[in-house]
Structures are given as structure tokens and as C-alpha cells.
Amino acid sequence: MPLKGKGKWVKGKILVLPPKEDCYIYKRPNSQIYQYFLAIEGEGAERKTTGKTEVDDAKAFALDRKLEVMSRKKQGMKARRIKKIFDFMDDYLEYESKRIAPYNKPGFITEDTFRLKTHHLKHLKRFLHGIDGDGNEFPQNNIRLEDLDYVNLKEYPIWRSQISKKWNPTPPKTNHTILTELTTIRAYFDFLLDKGYIPKSPEFRKIHRESLRVNRRDYLNVREYTQTLNTLRKWCNATNLTPTNSFNRKLAYQSILIMSNSLLRIGELKGLRWMDLDENDNLSKEDRKLGHLIRVRKEITKTGLPRTVQSPTTKRFNTIREICGIPKVRGSRFPHVPPEYKSQYILHPYNHPEKQLGKSNWDRMWKGIKELCSDRYWNLKNISWYSFRHTGISFSVSRGVPLLLLSRNAGTGLRYIQDVYYHHEAESKSTWETLQQNRKFYDVVKHHKEDMLIDLEEVMQYVED
């Protein structure tokens, strides 16, 4: 049964649809403006101002609200207006925060994903604040869900791709970024739809995602990679450094070598502990001096799935062990560290092996590396930490490593490697030789173009010679 008003602070109650008492108007003491009371089945009661001083106007206002509630109820939606669209964003983020897990797994999200969702909804707030259907900017208050302009909302992808000095000063460089934002925005409106707050999910203008070949990350060719390593070797062995700076630089240099040879992602490398390294018993004694296994735990992978990596980085991890001052256990299996060190992070702050090397340290080291190498060697390429994994996979492709084995070792899809990492083929010597094959044959044909008929044996003789 609908709730009935208790009559508190009611002066001159007037029923809107008598004899029913589920909707009426009234005045509070010392006020000339009518309020309305509306009982909403299953949701409680709503008491709000009509903003009207005339009784007929107030009754019409309350009746419109009652009819609106009845319409929403018939559609299976919530009818009571308490919060507005920005308030529901907070509710959605609170709901999503309960799904945060320490690593990727089905049905959950990571902290980084949650931060992205928060950032994406801020862009939606700016859009709702700042633009109308004609492209004119205006400040807009937090709106009711009932007042949401679905036609205007459809233009979000177009607005996001264009510069707006006040509301959208830095549009993303690619449609891929906008489509990622739309994934969050659609999930937000699906949340509202599931809760019964909106009648339908909004539609958005279609934009096309750039192909993987266009969006591929930059990489270093052999010359650029060699020049970078030569410079960074001198950089990390500088003598005028504090112990902390020297330690961090040496870790950074070894990390670059490990990423480009093991093909680990930066997050996987940062999360490694000594217990994740193991000998490869299938290798000869001589080969074990170069190669070993890395057991990448599911907690640090991008996909939430564990994998085993064969890596030629034995020397690199031995060097890090020496940098960290960990004594070598003679006669033990690789990585030759005492048992009490097994659970420690391989890459850690100076004198704090129990902690993972933090983002600020990585960012600070990368800033120094870019200052040294960007203008000198990288030729305006957008190189990041991730680029060294990309470089390593590119080198593997150029060496003719079977793609199936490469994809499993790198922890990425076969098609992804085909689309993203075959870019160097257009520049390779083997591609040049393949494209130029049989050119001598056609040169001979060209020289005899005045002849109606050419002796094939004669042409072949020229080619053989």
C-alpha cells in the first residue's frame, strides 16, 4: 500500500486526485509556496516544492509528477528523484571499487583499470557541463536523469576528438583512446539501466578504431638499439653518483637488457621475485650459462594467466644479484641466492629489498634516459619502457623465430604479432632481395622490347650470365 502523509508541517492539505491521499499539495507555516507530497510504491515518499503560489498551478505541477512516476513504474524503472547524474557516477565507481583485485582475473578489475574508469567519467562530466547540440559551450548544472539529452549525448565521440579550449583542451591522439572511454561510459549507463533509473542505453556516433598496424608502438632498429646501450652503459657506470643513483641506474640498464631479451612486459619485470627464476634442465651445461626459465606468476601478468618464459638472461640476473650484494651460493641452482632472499623483489629500492621499485623511481630514471638518447638516436620515435619488449619481439621476427613459439614465450596472441610486429619487414634486407628477384629477367625483356618475339633460351642465358 502507498504511504500516507503524517500531516506534519502541513497547512491546508489539498488532494490532487481525491479521494486518494497518495498525492496532495500543502503549505508550510510562514510560506506562500505550495509543496507536494507523493507516495511512490516500493520507494517511499517524495516531498518537494512546486515553486507555485497558485493552487491550480501547484496541483497541475504535482499531477504531472504523479503521471511521470506512473509512466516510469510501468516501464520497470525507479521513479523517486533523489540523486542526479553526477551523483550516480559516484555510486557506479563505488560499485566498481568492490571488484578491484590485485591482478587480472575474470569478473574483477585492477586498480589501474579503476583509475582509468574514474578518468573516463571525468571526461563525460566535462561534456555534460560544456556543450549543447549546436556545438555551443555553456556551463550546465548537475542534471536529473530524466533530463538527459540522448541526442546531444550521441555526439560525445565527435566532441572528444575535437579541440575545445575550455572543456576539451587536449583531445586524444587516436580513436582507440576514445573507444576505450566509451567502454566505460556504456558500462556506466548499463549500470543505470540495470538499476531501473533510465529507460534505455544511449547510442553514440560510430568512429573507427585504427588498425593495429597503424597503432603499433615504436621500436628501435639494430643501430639505434646499439647506440642506446653504448650510451646507457657509460651513464650507469658514472663515478660521480650517490650510492642510490648508482644503484638505480645499474638496475635500469640491466632491466632494458632483460626486457629486450626475455620479452617480458614492464609490469611483469617489476613484479619478479628471485623465486620466479629457475634453471632449464633441458639445456646443456654450456647453454645454461646463457639460458634459464622465468616462471611468470598470474599475479603480475597482463592476462591473469601464468606462463613460463625461456630467456637468455642468466648473466643479467647474476649481475643484478651482485649489484644487490646478495652472496652467491656455490653449487646451487640458478639464481644461486640463499633461501632467505627467494621472496625478495629482484628490482627494488636501494637497501629495501622487501619493496617493489616504485613508479617514481622508474619515471625519474626514464626521464634521464630520454634526455640522453631521444634526440641523438631515436629519430623522433615515441620510445617508452615498453618499447624494449617491442624491440626484442621485432628482432625475433627478423631472425625467423616461428611465430607460434614466439607468441607463447612473449605471452601475446599470434595474430597480434602478425599485425603489430611485422612492420620491420618493409625495411629489411631480405624483403629488398625478395622484391628485386627476377629483375634481371625483366631488364632483358625491356632491352628487346622492339622485337615481336624473343627467344626464351636467349633471355635465360642473360640471366644465368
Buried (B, 14 or more C-beta within 10 A) or exposed (E): EBBEBEEEEBEEEBBBEEEEBBBBBBBBEEEEEBBBBBBBEEBEBBEEEBEBEEBEBBBBBBBEBBEBBEEBBEEEBBBBBEBBBBEBBEBBBEEBEEEEBEBBBEEBBBEEBBEBBBEBBEBBBBBBBBBEEEEEBEEBEEBEBBEBBEEBBBBBBEBBBEEBEEBBEEBBEEBBBBBBBBEBBBBBBEBBBEBBBBBEEBEBEEBEBBEBEEBBBBBBBEEBBEBBBEBBEEBBEEEEBEEEBBBBBBBBBBBBBBBBBBBBBBBBBBBBBBBBBBBBEEBEEEEBBBBBBBBBBEEBBBEBEEBEBBBBBBEBBBBBBEBBEBEEEEEEEBBBBEEEBEEBBBBBBBEEBEEBBEEEBBEEBBEBBEEBBBEEBBEEBEBBBBBBBBBBBBBBBBEEBEBEEBBBBBBBEEEBBBBBBBBBEEEEEEEEEEEEEEEBEEEBEEEBEEEEEEEEEEBEEBEEE
